Amino acid sequence: MSDNLTWPVSPLAAPVVHTADGATVVTPSGEIDLATAIPLTALLDSLTCGPHPDLVVDLTSVSFIDCAGLGALCRARNRVLARSGRLRLVAGGRGFSRVVRAAGLGGVFEIRPCLSGVLPSPVAI
């Protein structure tokens, strides 16, 4: 057995964070697994530390999520609810919803298929 075993590093680009219509929108991309859930959890913790956080996590660019990633989302949900805030997830494909249901978390999250369904549309003047 080789002494030079290395684990593949999961690619998760630094999530993009911006504000839209009073909500903080976090857009991770790549894979959310045991290795990448730790920095994502730290980011979500920092965004949910104040009163009444309004957080949207756009998962449409996430190609894979495991139980560690779901744990990060559950933690964010619990922190938001404890502070009388709101968490919405955006997940376009049926794959994420299938993973959520398989984990016994069906109905726990507010999930929308696209970001435009979460944030109000701009009003034309």
C-alpha positions in Angstrom: 0.0 0.0 0.0 1.3 3.4 -0.9 2.2 6.0 1.8 1.3 8.8 -0.7 -2.4 8.4 -0.6 -4.3 11.6 -1.1 -8.0 12.3 -1.1 -9.4 14.1 -4.0 -10.2 17.7 -3.1 -13.8 18.5 -3.9 -14.2 21.5 -6.1 -16.3 24.3 -4.6 -15.6 27.7 -5.9 -15.9 30.5 -3.4 -19.6 31.2 -3.2 -20.8 34.5 -4.6 -22.7 36.6 -2.0 -24.8 39.6 -2.9 -27.9 41.4 -1.7 -31.2 41.7 -3.7 -34.4 43.1 -2.4 -33.3 43.0 1.2 -32.3 39.3 1.0 -28.8 38.0 1.1 -28.2 35.6 -1.8 -25.5 33.0 -1.6 -24.6 31.2 -4.8 -22.2 28.2 -4.2 -21.1 26.2 -7.2 -19.4 22.8 -7.7 -19.7 20.1 -5.1 -20.8 20.5 -1.4 -19.4 17.5 0.5 -17.5 16.8 3.7 -14.5 18.9 2.6 -16.4 21.9 1.3 -19.3 22.0 3.8 -17.0 23.3 6.5 -16.2 26.7 4.9 -19.8 26.9 3.6 -21.1 26.4 7.1 -18.8 29.2 8.4 -20.1 31.6 5.7 -23.7 30.7 6.4 -23.1 31.2 10.1 -21.7 34.7 9.5 -24.7 35.5 7.4 -27.2 34.3 9.9 -25.8 35.8 13.1 -27.9 39.0 13.1 -31.6 39.5 13.9 -34.2 38.5 11.2 -31.8 37.1 8.6 -33.3 36.8 5.1 -31.2 34.3 3.3 -31.5 32.7 -0.1 -29.1 29.9 -1.1 -29.1 29.4 -4.9 -28.0 25.8 -5.5 -28.6 25.8 -9.2 -24.8 25.7 -9.9 -24.2 22.9 -7.4 -23.4 19.6 -9.1 -23.4 17.4 -6.0 -24.4 17.6 -2.3 -24.0 15.0 0.4 -25.1 14.7 4.0 -22.5 17.2 5.1 -23.9 19.7 2.7 -27.4 19.0 3.9 -26.2 19.4 7.5 -24.8 22.9 6.6 -28.2 23.8 5.2 -30.1 22.4 8.2 -27.8 24.4 10.5 -28.5 27.6 8.5 -32.2 26.9 8.7 -32.1 26.4 12.4 -30.1 29.6 13.0 -32.5 31.6 10.7 -35.6 30.3 12.4 -34.1 30.9 15.9 -33.6 34.6 14.9 -37.1 34.9 13.3 -35.7 35.0 9.8 -36.3 33.3 6.6 -34.3 30.8 4.5 -35.2 29.9 0.9 -33.4 27.4 -1.3 -33.3 27.6 -5.1 -32.7 24.2 -6.8 -33.7 23.9 -10.4 -33.4 20.1 -10.9 -35.4 17.3 -9.3 -32.1 15.7 -8.1 -31.8 18.0 -5.1 -35.4 17.5 -4.1 -34.9 13.7 -4.4 -31.9 13.9 -2.1 -33.8 16.0 0.4 -36.7 13.6 0.5 -34.4 10.6 0.8 -32.7 12.2 3.8 -36.1 12.6 5.5 -36.1 16.3 5.1 -39.1 16.7 2.8 -41.1 19.7 3.7 -38.3 21.1 6.0 -37.0 23.7 3.5 -38.7 26.3 1.3 -37.5 25.2 -2.1 -38.1 27.2 -5.3 -37.1 26.1 -8.9 -35.6 29.5 -9.9 -34.3 32.7 -8.3 -36.8 34.8 -10.1 -39.5 32.9 -8.2 -37.9 33.9 -4.9 -37.2 37.5 -5.3 -39.7 40.1 -6.6 -39.3 41.1 -10.2 -38.2 44.7 -10.8 -41.0 47.1 -11.5 -40.7 48.9 -14.8 -41.4 52.6 -14.5 
